[in-house]
Amino acid sequence: MSPSAGVTRNTLRQQIADALRDEVLAGRLPPGREFTVKQIAEQYGVSATPVREALFDLSAQGLLASDQHRGFQVREFTVADYRAMAEARALVVEGLFRNPAEVAVRPEGLASIRRRAAEAVRAAKGGDLDVLIGYDLRFWRELGQFVLNPYIADFLTRLRVQAWVFAVHRLRRDGMDENVLWFGHEELVEAIARGDHEQVHAEMRSYYGHALAWADRLEARETEGNAEGNGEGDGEVRADGPSSGPGSAMPPQSPESPGHCA
């Protein structure tokens, strides 16, 4: 293979992976959706090799599950998965900000992060989920550039994307408001810029508190839905069953997750 051919294939591989990731994050490829390499190759009009590589890349990132006989499917994250993501990120970020040697805040990078923060909050308040996801991911990715350990930065970015995969279809189904979404991006940036570690911790606790409280609410609704579906609760078996998901008020109080612009 010539060098140019290798570059072209790798570029195509990345483009396909990016396009499919965007489809998953937009909720157009819902959890459990199955597809094969052949179907995706035909959809994009390309050969199977870069498609297969792209799908394996997304599988390695935890966004797809693969099966030797059934192909690939969008991974279905549970409420327990989501809670574990939020708790893992909270522990890592808490540790980072308690050890200043692991974080190098570069003033020249703050202007761009401030713009991302403002756009994320604007999108959240306006209910524009597609715009919110994009700016939210950029916001946290650029903040992650202050982390001196690239493995930790990659880990946090990966969890953030997975959390959005969990959240997006629930938010589209049930709606979103200030009780579900976290609007503290700008306050967090300014606390970081001032070097105010106590305020940074307070903002992150607020962020994660939203995430974990939402997980509690989802879990309660799913439990209630299962009970009613089994004829428990009011004693009536309902064929359709109640919908589960966020949508009602939920108090803040701990650090990082999706839907919460985080």
Secondary structure, 3 states (H helix, E strand, C coil): CCHHHHHHHHHHHHHHHHHHHHHHHCCCCCCCCEECHHHHHHHHCCCHHHHHHHHHHHHHCCCEEEECCCEEEECCCCHHHHHHHHHHHHHHHHHHHHCHHHECCCHHHHHHHHHHHHHHHHHHHHCCHHHHHHHHHHHHHHHHCCECCHHHHHHHHHHHHHHHHHHHHHHHHHCCCCCCCCCCHHHHHHHHHHCCHHHHHHHHHHHHHHHHHHHHHHHHHHHHHHHHHCCCCCCCCCCCCCCCCCCCCCCCCECCCCCCCC
